Amino acid sequence: MPLNQPILIEVFEGTWWEAGLVKSLLEDAQIEVYENNLIRGASAFTHITPGYGGVKLLISSENFAEAEKLIREYESNLKKPS
């Protein structure tokens, strides 16, 4: 593998619904997102497909700092009282 080549890293794991929301936030920020549906056992990275169980979101290591910030804001907003 060439030096400095970006690698895929996991940034989020949650339900299909949660992962869809987070994926949309990341894509709106121009961050390419891949997913792995744990229950269906998908070994290839595909678009999110409705199903049951956990979904992992992966991104290029080059986008980690920006993605981490967006995900923290999303999780912080979930904790705020309505």
PyMOL Python script that loads the backbone (N, CA, C, O; Angstrom):
from pymol import cmd

cmd.read_pdbstr("""\
ATOM      1  N   MET A   1       0.858  -1.178   0.000  1.00  0.00           N
ATOM      2  CA  MET A   1       0.000   0.000   0.000  1.00  0.00           C
ATOM      3  C   MET A   1       0.901   1.237   0.000  1.00  0.00           C
ATOM      4  O   MET A   1       1.829   1.317   0.805  1.00  0.00           O
ATOM      5  N   PRO A   2       0.644   2.204  -0.889  1.00  0.00           N
ATOM      6  CA  PRO A   2       1.455   3.422  -0.927  1.00  0.00           C
ATOM      7  C   PRO A   2       1.334   4.209   0.371  1.00  0.00           C
ATOM      8  O   PRO A   2       0.296   4.194   1.033  1.00  0.00           O
ATOM      9  N   LEU A   3       2.415   4.895   0.718  1.00  0.00           N
ATOM     10  CA  LEU A   3       2.388   5.732   1.918  1.00  0.00           C
ATOM     11  C   LEU A   3       1.378   6.854   1.764  1.00  0.00           C
ATOM     12  O   LEU A   3       1.118   7.323   0.655  1.00  0.00           O
ATOM     13  N   ASN A   4       0.820   7.272   2.862  1.00  0.00           N
ATOM     14  CA  ASN A   4      -0.147   8.368   2.919  1.00  0.00           C
ATOM     15  C   ASN A   4      -1.445   8.097   2.169  1.00  0.00           C
ATOM     16  O   ASN A   4      -2.203   9.029   1.897  1.00  0.00           O
ATOM     17  N   GLN A   5      -1.710   6.860   1.838  1.00  0.00           N
ATOM     18  CA  GLN A   5      -2.990   6.542   1.197  1.00  0.00           C
ATOM     19  C   GLN A   5      -4.064   6.496   2.276  1.00  0.00           C
ATOM     20  O   GLN A   5      -3.887   5.838   3.302  1.00  0.00           O
ATOM     21  N   PRO A   6      -5.181   7.193   2.050  1.00  0.00           N
ATOM     22  CA  PRO A   6      -6.233   7.185   3.073  1.00  0.00           C
ATOM     23  C   PRO A   6      -6.787   5.779   3.273  1.00  0.00           C
ATOM     24  O   PRO A   6      -6.816   4.964   2.351  1.00  0.00           O
ATOM     25  N   ILE A   7      -7.219   5.522   4.482  1.00  0.00           N
ATOM     26  CA  ILE A   7      -7.841   4.237   4.802  1.00  0.00           C
ATOM     27  C   ILE A   7      -9.258   4.506   5.293  1.00  0.00           C
ATOM     28  O   ILE A   7      -9.572   5.613   5.731  1.00  0.00           O
ATOM     29  N   LEU A   8     -10.110   3.489   5.217  1.00  0.00           N
ATOM     30  CA  LEU A   8     -11.470   3.620   5.725  1.00  0.00           C
ATOM     31  C   LEU A   8     -11.473   3.371   7.224  1.00  0.00           C
ATOM     32  O   LEU A   8     -10.865   2.417   7.709  1.00  0.00           O
ATOM     33  N   ILE A   9     -12.168   4.244   7.951  1.00  0.00           N
ATOM     34  CA  ILE A   9     -12.296   4.076   9.392  1.00  0.00           C
ATOM     35  C   ILE A   9     -13.763   4.203   9.780  1.00  0.00           C
ATOM     36  O   ILE A   9     -14.526   4.944   9.159  1.00  0.00           O
ATOM     37  N   GLU A  10     -14.139   3.467  10.817  1.00  0.00           N
ATOM     38  CA  GLU A  10     -15.515   3.508  11.312  1.00  0.00           C
ATOM     39  C   GLU A  10     -15.713   4.771  12.142  1.00  0.00           C
ATOM     40  O   GLU A  10     -14.907   5.087  13.016  1.00  0.00           O
ATOM     41  N   VAL A  11     -16.810   5.494  11.852  1.00  0.00           N
ATOM     42  CA  VAL A  11     -17.107   6.709  12.615  1.00  0.00           C
ATOM     43  C   VAL A  11     -18.446   6.645  13.341  1.00  0.00           C
ATOM     44  O   VAL A  11     -18.727   7.482  14.199  1.00  0.00           O
ATOM     45  N   PHE A  12     -19.274   5.658  13.003  1.00  0.00           N
ATOM     46  CA  PHE A  12     -20.591   5.587  13.636  1.00  0.00           C
ATOM     47  C   PHE A  12     -21.128   4.168  13.510  1.00  0.00           C
ATOM     48  O   PHE A  12     -20.894   3.487  12.512  1.00  0.00           O
ATOM     49  N   GLU A  13     -21.851   3.733  14.536  1.00  0.00           N
ATOM     50  CA  GLU A  13     -22.591   2.472  14.478  1.00  0.00           C
ATOM     51  C   GLU A  13     -23.924   2.698  15.163  1.00  0.00           C
ATOM     52  O   GLU A  13     -23.980   3.230  16.271  1.00  0.00           O
ATOM     53  N   GLY A  14     -24.999   2.292  14.499  1.00  0.00           N
ATOM     54  CA  GLY A  14     -26.320   2.464  15.080  1.00  0.00           C
ATOM     55  C   GLY A  14     -27.360   1.718  14.280  1.00  0.00           C
ATOM     56  O   GLY A  14     -27.039   0.879  13.439  1.00  0.00           O
ATOM     57  N   THR A  15     -28.606   2.034  14.552  1.00  0.00           N
ATOM     58  CA  THR A  15     -29.696   1.393  13.821  1.00  0.00           C
ATOM     59  C   THR A  15     -29.691   1.888  12.379  1.00  0.00           C
ATOM     60  O   THR A  15     -29.010   2.857  12.045  1.00  0.00           O
ATOM     61  N   TRP A  16     -30.453   1.217  11.540  1.00  0.00           N
ATOM     62  CA  TRP A  16     -30.563   1.602  10.140  1.00  0.00           C
ATOM     63  C   TRP A  16     -31.033   3.049  10.035  1.00  0.00           C
ATOM     64  O   TRP A  16     -30.506   3.810   9.224  1.00  0.00           O
ATOM     65  N   TRP A  17     -32.003   3.434  10.834  1.00  0.00           N
ATOM     66  CA  TRP A  17     -32.570   4.774  10.808  1.00  0.00           C
ATOM     67  C   TRP A  17     -31.539   5.817  11.245  1.00  0.00           C
ATOM     68  O   TRP A  17     -31.349   6.828  10.568  1.00  0.00           O
ATOM     69  N   GLU A  18     -30.870   5.569  12.385  1.00  0.00           N
ATOM     70  CA  GLU A  18     -29.855   6.504  12.885  1.00  0.00           C
ATOM     71  C   GLU A  18     -28.722   6.676  11.877  1.00  0.00           C
ATOM     72  O   GLU A  18     -28.280   7.791  11.600  1.00  0.00           O
ATOM     73  N   ALA A  19     -28.264   5.554  11.335  1.00  0.00           N
ATOM     74  CA  ALA A  19     -27.167   5.592  10.376  1.00  0.00           C
ATOM     75  C   ALA A  19     -27.559   6.391   9.132  1.00  0.00           C
ATOM     76  O   ALA A  19     -26.727   7.097   8.561  1.00  0.00           O
ATOM     77  N   GLY A  20     -28.802   6.284   8.720  1.00  0.00           N
ATOM     78  CA  GLY A  20     -29.271   7.053   7.574  1.00  0.00           C
ATOM     79  C   GLY A  20     -29.210   8.547   7.825  1.00  0.00           C
ATOM     80  O   GLY A  20     -28.830   9.317   6.943  1.00  0.00           O
ATOM     81  N   LEU A  21     -29.587   8.960   9.042  1.00  0.00           N
ATOM     82  CA  LEU A  21     -29.518  10.386   9.396  1.00  0.00           C
ATOM     83  C   LEU A  21     -28.072  10.882   9.402  1.00  0.00           C
ATOM     84  O   LEU A  21     -27.764  11.931   8.837  1.00  0.00           O
ATOM     85  N   VAL A  22     -27.196  10.123  10.043  1.00  0.00           N
ATOM     86  CA  VAL A  22     -25.799  10.523  10.132  1.00  0.00           C
ATOM     87  C   VAL A  22     -25.156  10.510   8.748  1.00  0.00           C
ATOM     88  O   VAL A  22     -24.367  11.396   8.418  1.00  0.00           O
ATOM     89  N   LYS A  23     -25.489   9.517   7.949  1.00  0.00           N
ATOM     90  CA  LYS A  23     -24.942   9.447   6.589  1.00  0.00           C
ATOM     91  C   LYS A  23     -25.345  10.689   5.801  1.00  0.00           C
ATOM     92  O   LYS A  23     -24.522  11.241   5.071  1.00  0.00           O
ATOM     93  N   SER A  24     -26.582  11.138   5.930  1.00  0.00           N
ATOM     94  CA  SER A  24     -27.045  12.335   5.238  1.00  0.00           C
ATOM     95  C   SER A  24     -26.269  13.577   5.685  1.00  0.00           C
ATOM     96  O   SER A  24     -25.893  14.410   4.861  1.00  0.00           O
ATOM     97  N   LEU A  25     -26.033  13.692   6.997  1.00  0.00           N
ATOM     98  CA  LEU A  25     -25.261  14.830   7.510  1.00  0.00           C
ATOM     99  C   LEU A  25     -23.859  14.853   6.907  1.00  0.00           C
ATOM    100  O   LEU A  25     -23.369  15.904   6.494  1.00  0.00           O
ATOM    101  N   LEU A  26     -23.224  13.692   6.862  1.00  0.00           N
ATOM    102  CA  LEU A  26     -21.866  13.610   6.329  1.00  0.00           C
ATOM    103  C   LEU A  26     -21.838  13.901   4.839  1.00  0.00           C
ATOM    104  O   LEU A  26     -20.967  14.627   4.360  1.00  0.00           O
ATOM    105  N   GLU A  27     -22.784  13.339   4.109  1.00  0.00           N
ATOM    106  CA  GLU A  27     -22.830  13.575   2.663  1.00  0.00           C
ATOM    107  C   GLU A  27     -23.124  15.040   2.346  1.00  0.00           C
ATOM    108  O   GLU A  27     -22.609  15.571   1.362  1.00  0.00           O
ATOM    109  N   ASP A  28     -23.950  15.702   3.168  1.00  0.00           N
ATOM    110  CA  ASP A  28     -24.216  17.130   2.980  1.00  0.00           C
ATOM    111  C   ASP A  28     -22.939  17.957   3.140  1.00  0.00           C
ATOM    112  O   ASP A  28     -22.823  19.043   2.571  1.00  0.00           O
ATOM    113  N   ALA A  29     -21.979  17.437   3.920  1.00  0.00           N
ATOM    114  CA  ALA A  29     -20.690  18.098   4.121  1.00  0.00           C
ATOM    115  C   ALA A  29     -19.656  17.620   3.102  1.00  0.00           C
ATOM    116  O   ALA A  29     -18.458  17.854   3.261  1.00  0.00           O
ATOM    117  N   GLN A  30     -20.137  16.944   2.050  1.00  0.00           N
ATOM    118  CA  GLN A  30     -19.263  16.457   0.975  1.00  0.00           C
ATOM    119  C   GLN A  30     -18.272  15.388   1.442  1.00  0.00           C
ATOM    120  O   GLN A  30     -17.166  15.286   0.913  1.00  0.00           O
ATOM    121  N   ILE A  31     -18.680  14.591   2.440  1.00  0.00           N
ATOM    122  CA  ILE A  31     -17.859  13.486   2.922  1.00  0.00           C
ATOM    123  C   ILE A  31     -18.449  12.194   2.368  1.00  0.00           C
ATOM    124  O   ILE A  31     -19.614  11.884   2.618  1.00  0.00           O
ATOM    125  N   GLU A  32     -17.658  11.451   1.626  1.00  0.00           N
ATOM    126  CA  GLU A  32     -18.117  10.183   1.060  1.00  0.00           C
ATOM    127  C   GLU A  32     -18.234   9.151   2.180  1.00  0.00           C
ATOM    128  O   GLU A  32     -17.314   8.980   2.981  1.00  0.00           O
ATOM    129  N   VAL A  33     -19.373   8.472   2.225  1.00  0.00           N
ATOM    130  CA  VAL A  33     -19.663   7.542   3.317  1.00  0.00           C
ATOM    131  C   VAL A  33     -19.946   6.152   2.744  1.00  0.00           C
ATOM    132  O   VAL A  33     -20.627   6.012   1.727  1.00  0.00           O
ATOM    133  N   TYR A  34     -19.418   5.142   3.406  1.00  0.00           N
ATOM    134  CA  TYR A  34     -19.688   3.747   3.071  1.00  0.00           C
ATOM    135  C   TYR A  34     -20.359   3.116   4.281  1.00  0.00           C
ATOM    136  O   TYR A  34     -20.140   3.555   5.410  1.00  0.00           O
ATOM    137  N   GLU A  35     -21.165   2.104   4.059  1.00  0.00           N
ATOM    138  CA  GLU A  35     -21.818   1.436   5.187  1.00  0.00           C
ATOM    139  C   GLU A  35     -21.683  -0.057   5.079  1.00  0.00           C
ATOM    140  O   GLU A  35     -21.517  -0.625   3.999  1.00  0.00           O
ATOM    141  N   ASN A  36     -21.761  -0.679   6.248  1.00  0.00           N
ATOM    142  CA  ASN A  36     -21.724  -2.125   6.338  1.00  0.00           C
ATOM    143  C   ASN A  36     -22.862  -2.530   7.269  1.00  0.00           C
ATOM    144  O   ASN A  36     -22.829  -2.228   8.462  1.00  0.00           O
ATOM    145  N   ASN A  37     -23.866  -3.211   6.725  1.00  0.00           N
ATOM    146  CA  ASN A  37     -25.018  -3.654   7.501  1.00  0.00           C
ATOM    147  C   ASN A  37     -24.630  -4.943   8.216  1.00  0.00           C
ATOM    148  O   ASN A  37     -24.436  -5.972   7.570  1.00  0.00           O
ATOM    149  N   LEU A  38     -24.516  -4.898   9.541  1.00  0.00           N
ATOM    150  CA  LEU A  38     -24.011  -6.021  10.317  1.00  0.00           C
ATOM    151  C   LEU A  38     -24.945  -7.228  10.324  1.00  0.00           C
ATOM    152  O   LEU A  38     -24.477  -8.367  10.311  1.00  0.00           O
ATOM    153  N   ILE A  39     -26.226  -7.004  10.343  1.00  0.00           N
ATOM    154  CA  ILE A  39     -27.163  -8.112  10.426  1.00  0.00           C
ATOM    155  C   ILE A  39     -27.224  -8.877   9.113  1.00  0.00           C
ATOM    156  O   ILE A  39     -27.237 -10.107   9.107  1.00  0.00           O
ATOM    157  N   ARG A  40     -27.259  -8.167   8.027  1.00  0.00           N
ATOM    158  CA  ARG A  40     -27.297  -8.828   6.727  1.00  0.00           C
ATOM    159  C   ARG A  40     -25.953  -9.416   6.340  1.00  0.00           C
ATOM    160  O   ARG A  40     -25.860 -10.188   5.385  1.00  0.00           O
ATOM    161  N   GLY A  41     -24.910  -9.052   7.079  1.00  0.00           N
ATOM    162  CA  GLY A  41     -23.598  -9.606   6.817  1.00  0.00           C
ATOM    163  C   GLY A  41     -22.974  -9.089   5.533  1.00  0.00           C
ATOM    164  O   GLY A  41     -22.183  -9.788   4.899  1.00  0.00           O
ATOM    165  N   ALA A  42     -23.318  -7.892   5.155  1.00  0.00           N
ATOM    166  CA  ALA A  42     -22.772  -7.344   3.911  1.00  0.00           C
ATOM    167  C   ALA A  42     -21.269  -7.196   4.037  1.00  0.00           C
ATOM    168  O   ALA A  42     -20.770  -6.579   4.977  1.00  0.00           O
ATOM    169  N   SER A  43     -20.560  -7.761   3.092  1.00  0.00           N
ATOM    170  CA  SER A  43     -19.117  -7.618   3.118  1.00  0.00           C
ATOM    171  C   SER A  43     -18.670  -6.510   2.186  1.00  0.00           C
ATOM    172  O   SER A  43     -17.555  -6.006   2.318  1.00  0.00           O
ATOM    173  N   ALA A  44     -19.511  -6.126   1.254  1.00  0.00           N
ATOM    174  CA  ALA A  44     -19.191  -5.024   0.356  1.00  0.00           C
ATOM    175  C   ALA A  44     -19.860  -3.763   0.873  1.00  0.00           C
ATOM    176  O   ALA A  44     -20.909  -3.834   1.514  1.00  0.00           O
ATOM    177  N   PHE A  45     -19.279  -2.642   0.608  1.00  0.00           N
ATOM    178  CA  PHE A  45     -19.857  -1.386   1.054  1.00  0.00           C
ATOM    179  C   PHE A  45     -20.902  -0.973   0.038  1.00  0.00           C
ATOM    180  O   PHE A  45     -20.619  -0.849  -1.154  1.00  0.00           O
ATOM    181  N   THR A  46     -22.117  -0.762   0.526  1.00  0.00           N
ATOM    182  CA  THR A  46     -23.231  -0.463  -0.359  1.00  0.00           C
ATOM    183  C   THR A  46     -24.015   0.704   0.192  1.00  0.00           C
ATOM    184  O   THR A  46     -23.719   1.207   1.276  1.00  0.00           O
ATOM    185  N   HIS A  47     -25.008   1.132  -0.550  1.00  0.00           N
ATOM    186  CA  HIS A  47     -25.923   2.145  -0.021  1.00  0.00           C
ATOM    187  C   HIS A  47     -26.768   1.492   1.061  1.00  0.00           C
ATOM    188  O   HIS A  47     -26.984   0.280   1.041  1.00  0.00           O
ATOM    189  N   ILE A  48     -27.236   2.283   1.991  1.00  0.00           N
ATOM    190  CA  ILE A  48     -28.039   1.746   3.091  1.00  0.00           C
ATOM    191  C   ILE A  48     -29.311   1.123   2.545  1.00  0.00           C
ATOM    192  O   ILE A  48     -30.046   1.743   1.776  1.00  0.00           O
ATOM    193  N   THR A  49     -29.553  -0.089   2.948  1.00  0.00           N
ATOM    194  CA  THR A  49     -30.737  -0.832   2.543  1.00  0.00           C
ATOM    195  C   THR A  49     -31.585  -1.070   3.775  1.00  0.00           C
ATOM    196  O   THR A  49     -31.046  -1.449   4.815  1.00  0.00           O
ATOM    197  N   PRO A  50     -32.894  -0.863   3.701  1.00  0.00           N
ATOM    198  CA  PRO A  50     -33.725  -1.116   4.878  1.00  0.00           C
ATOM    199  C   PRO A  50     -33.526  -2.540   5.390  1.00  0.00           C
ATOM    200  O   PRO A  50     -33.475  -3.493   4.614  1.00  0.00           O
ATOM    201  N   GLY A  51     -33.416  -2.660   6.678  1.00  0.00           N
ATOM    202  CA  GLY A  51     -33.228  -3.972   7.272  1.00  0.00           C
ATOM    203  C   GLY A  51     -33.216  -3.844   8.775  1.00  0.00           C
ATOM    204  O   GLY A  51     -33.567  -2.799   9.323  1.00  0.00           O
ATOM    205  N   TYR A  52     -32.823  -4.877   9.422  1.00  0.00           N
ATOM    206  CA  TYR A  52     -32.807  -4.899  10.872  1.00  0.00           C
ATOM    207  C   TYR A  52     -31.377  -4.948  11.346  1.00  0.00           C
ATOM    208  O   TYR A  52     -30.510  -5.535  10.699  1.00  0.00           O
ATOM    209  N   GLY A  53     -31.133  -4.308  12.512  1.00  0.00           N
ATOM    210  CA  GLY A  53     -29.843  -4.449  13.142  1.00  0.00           C
ATOM    211  C   GLY A  53     -28.924  -3.271  12.928  1.00  0.00           C
ATOM    212  O   GLY A  53     -29.319  -2.216  12.431  1.00  0.00           O
ATOM    213  N   GLY A  54     -27.667  -3.489  13.327  1.00  0.00           N
ATOM    214  CA  GLY A  54     -26.686  -2.428  13.331  1.00  0.00           C
ATOM    215  C   GLY A  54     -26.100  -2.135  11.969  1.00  0.00           C
ATOM    216  O   GLY A  54     -25.941  -3.020  11.128  1.00  0.00           O
ATOM    217  N   VAL A  55     -25.783  -0.863  11.777  1.00  0.00           N
ATOM    218  CA  VAL A  55     -25.141  -0.409  10.558  1.00  0.00           C
ATOM    219  C   VAL A  55     -23.916   0.402  10.974  1.00  0.00           C
ATOM    220  O   VAL A  55     -24.004   1.280  11.832  1.00  0.00           O
ATOM    221  N   LYS A  56     -22.777   0.099  10.359  1.00  0.00           N
ATOM    222  CA  LYS A  56     -21.559   0.855  10.600  1.00  0.00           C
ATOM    223  C   LYS A  56     -21.331   1.795   9.430  1.00  0.00           C
ATOM    224  O   LYS A  56     -21.511   1.422   8.270  1.00  0.00           O
ATOM    225  N   LEU A  57     -20.931   3.028   9.752  1.00  0.00           N
ATOM    226  CA  LEU A  57     -20.574   3.989   8.726  1.00  0.00           C
ATOM    227  C   LEU A  57     -19.068   4.161   8.729  1.00  0.00           C
ATOM    228  O   LEU A  57     -18.443   4.300   9.780  1.00  0.00           O
ATOM    229  N   LEU A  58     -18.497   4.149   7.538  1.00  0.00           N
ATOM    230  CA  LEU A  58     -17.060   4.282   7.382  1.00  0.00           C
ATOM    231  C   LEU A  58     -16.760   5.435   6.427  1.00  0.00           C
ATOM    232  O   LEU A  58     -17.512   5.702   5.490  1.00  0.00           O
ATOM    233  N   ILE A  59     -15.638   6.111   6.691  1.00  0.00           N
ATOM    234  CA  ILE A  59     -15.216   7.224   5.847  1.00  0.00           C
ATOM    235  C   ILE A  59     -13.710   7.132   5.643  1.00  0.00           C
ATOM    236  O   ILE A  59     -13.026   6.345   6.298  1.00  0.00           O
ATOM    237  N   SER A  60     -13.209   7.945   4.730  1.00  0.00           N
ATOM    238  CA  SER A  60     -11.772   8.049   4.527  1.00  0.00           C
ATOM    239  C   SER A  60     -11.151   8.723   5.746  1.00  0.00           C
ATOM    240  O   SER A  60     -11.728   9.647   6.320  1.00  0.00           O
ATOM    241  N   SER A  61      -9.974   8.252   6.130  1.00  0.00           N
ATOM    242  CA  SER A  61      -9.281   8.833   7.280  1.00  0.00           C
ATOM    243  C   SER A  61      -9.002  10.320   7.086  1.00  0.00           C
ATOM    244  O   SER A  61      -8.854  11.051   8.065  1.00  0.00           O
ATOM    245  N   GLU A  62      -8.929  10.771   5.849  1.00  0.00           N
ATOM    246  CA  GLU A  62      -8.684  12.189   5.571  1.00  0.00           C
ATOM    247  C   GLU A  62      -9.812  13.094   6.080  1.00  0.00           C
ATOM    248  O   GLU A  62      -9.587  14.275   6.343  1.00  0.00           O
ATOM    249  N   ASN A  63     -11.007  12.551   6.217  1.00  0.00           N
ATOM    250  CA  ASN A  63     -12.178  13.340   6.627  1.00  0.00           C
ATOM    251  C   ASN A  63     -12.571  13.139   8.081  1.00  0.00           C
ATOM    252  O   ASN A  63     -13.640  13.580   8.502  1.00  0.00           O
ATOM    253  N   PHE A  64     -11.720  12.480   8.848  1.00  0.00           N
ATOM    254  CA  PHE A  64     -12.107  12.089  10.202  1.00  0.00           C
ATOM    255  C   PHE A  64     -12.448  13.280  11.097  1.00  0.00           C
ATOM    256  O   PHE A  64     -13.484  13.265  11.763  1.00  0.00           O
ATOM    257  N   ALA A  65     -11.609  14.297  11.127  1.00  0.00           N
ATOM    258  CA  ALA A  65     -11.836  15.427  12.049  1.00  0.00           C
ATOM    259  C   ALA A  65     -13.171  16.108  11.782  1.00  0.00           C
ATOM    260  O   ALA A  65     -13.924  16.393  12.713  1.00  0.00           O
ATOM    261  N   GLU A  66     -13.461  16.368  10.522  1.00  0.00           N
ATOM    262  CA  GLU A  66     -14.723  17.024  10.183  1.00  0.00           C
ATOM    263  C   GLU A  66     -15.917  16.124  10.500  1.00  0.00           C
ATOM    264  O   GLU A  66     -16.925  16.593  11.029  1.00  0.00           O
ATOM    265  N   ALA A  67     -15.808  14.838  10.179  1.00  0.00           N
ATOM    266  CA  ALA A  67     -16.898  13.900  10.452  1.00  0.00           C
ATOM    267  C   ALA A  67     -17.143  13.761  11.949  1.00  0.00           C
ATOM    268  O   ALA A  67     -18.290  13.728  12.394  1.00  0.00           O
ATOM    269  N   GLU A  68     -16.074  13.681  12.718  1.00  0.00           N
ATOM    270  CA  GLU A  68     -16.211  13.553  14.168  1.00  0.00           C
ATOM    271  C   GLU A  68     -16.961  14.748  14.745  1.00  0.00           C
ATOM    272  O   GLU A  68     -17.811  14.585  15.620  1.00  0.00           O
ATOM    273  N   LYS A  69     -16.650  15.947  14.259  1.00  0.00           N
ATOM    274  CA  LYS A  69     -17.329  17.160  14.731  1.00  0.00           C
ATOM    275  C   LYS A  69     -18.821  17.098  14.417  1.00  0.00           C
ATOM    276  O   LYS A  69     -19.648  17.386  15.283  1.00  0.00           O
ATOM    277  N   LEU A  70     -19.170  16.725  13.187  1.00  0.00           N
ATOM    278  CA  LEU A  70     -20.577  16.639  12.793  1.00  0.00           C
ATOM    279  C   LEU A  70     -21.334  15.607  13.615  1.00  0.00           C
ATOM    280  O   LEU A  70     -22.469  15.851  14.025  1.00  0.00           O
ATOM    281  N   ILE A  71     -20.723  14.472  13.854  1.00  0.00           N
ATOM    282  CA  ILE A  71     -21.379  13.407  14.620  1.00  0.00           C
ATOM    283  C   ILE A  71     -21.554  13.816  16.075  1.00  0.00           C
ATOM    284  O   ILE A  71     -22.583  13.514  16.680  1.00  0.00           O
ATOM    285  N   ARG A  72     -20.572  14.495  16.643  1.00  0.00           N
ATOM    286  CA  ARG A  72     -20.709  14.971  18.030  1.00  0.00           C
ATOM    287  C   ARG A  72     -21.851  15.978  18.149  1.00  0.00           C
ATOM    288  O   ARG A  72     -22.613  15.947  19.115  1.00  0.00           O
ATOM    289  N   GLU A  73     -21.969  16.871  17.164  1.00  0.00           N
ATOM    290  CA  GLU A  73     -23.072  17.840  17.177  1.00  0.00           C
ATOM    291  C   GLU A  73     -24.418  17.122  17.078  1.00  0.00           C
ATOM    292  O   GLU A  73     -25.366  17.465  17.784  1.00  0.00           O
ATOM    293  N   TYR A  74     -24.492  16.130  16.201  1.00  0.00           N
ATOM    294  CA  TYR A  74     -25.725  15.337  16.054  1.00  0.00           C
ATOM    295  C   TYR A  74     -26.091  14.672  17.378  1.00  0.00           C
ATOM    296  O   TYR A  74     -27.240  14.747  17.812  1.00  0.00           O
ATOM    297  N   GLU A  75     -25.114  14.017  18.024  1.00  0.00           N
ATOM    298  CA  GLU A  75     -25.383  13.318  19.284  1.00  0.00           C
ATOM    299  C   GLU A  75     -25.730  14.307  20.391  1.00  0.00           C
ATOM    300  O   GLU A  75     -26.560  14.003  21.247  1.00  0.00           O
ATOM    301  N   SER A  76     -25.115  15.472  20.388  1.00  0.00           N
ATOM    302  CA  SER A  76     -25.416  16.496  21.383  1.00  0.00           C
ATOM    303  C   SER A  76     -26.856  17.000  21.228  1.00  0.00           C
ATOM    304  O   SER A  76     -27.555  17.216  22.218  1.00  0.00           O
ATOM    305  N   ASN A  77     -27.288  17.183  19.983  1.00  0.00           N
ATOM    306  CA  ASN A  77     -28.653  17.630  19.722  1.00  0.00           C
ATOM    307  C   ASN A  77     -29.684  16.599  20.155  1.00  0.00           C
ATOM    308  O   ASN A  77     -30.799  16.963  20.530  1.00  0.00           O
ATOM    309  N   LEU A  78     -29.331  15.320  20.111  1.00  0.00           N
ATOM    310  CA  LEU A  78     -30.260  14.284  20.565  1.00  0.00           C
ATOM    311  C   LEU A  78     -30.525  14.365  22.058  1.00  0.00           C
ATOM    312  O   LEU A  78     -31.598  13.985  22.525  1.00  0.00           O
ATOM    313  N   LYS A  79     -29.552  14.858  22.805  1.00  0.00           N
ATOM    314  CA  LYS A  79     -29.655  14.915  24.264  1.00  0.00           C
ATOM    315  C   LYS A  79     -30.380  16.153  24.765  1.00  0.00           C
ATOM    316  O   LYS A  79     -30.762  16.220  25.933  1.00  0.00           O
ATOM    317  N   LYS A  80     -30.574  17.144  23.877  1.00  0.00           N
ATOM    318  CA  LYS A  80     -31.247  18.371  24.293  1.00  0.00           C
ATOM    319  C   LYS A  80     -32.732  18.116  24.504  1.00  0.00           C
ATOM    320  O   LYS A  80     -33.363  17.419  23.709  1.00  0.00           O
ATOM    321  N   PRO A  81     -33.302  18.689  25.594  1.00  0.00           N
ATOM    322  CA  PRO A  81     -34.742  18.532  25.799  1.00  0.00           C
ATOM    323  C   PRO A  81     -35.526  19.240  24.707  1.00  0.00           C
ATOM    324  O   PRO A  81     -35.102  20.278  24.200  1.00  0.00           O
ATOM    325  N   SER A  82     -36.674  18.672  24.347  1.00  0.00           N
ATOM    326  CA  SER A  82     -37.495  19.272  23.298  1.00  0.00           C
ATOM    327  C   SER A  82     -38.280  20.438  23.799  1.00  0.00           C
ATOM    328  O   SER A  82     -39.024  21.055  23.036  1.00  0.00           O
TER     329      SER A  82
END
""", "prot")
cmd.dss("prot")
cmd.show_as("cartoon", "prot")
cmd.util.cbc("prot")
cmd.orient("prot")
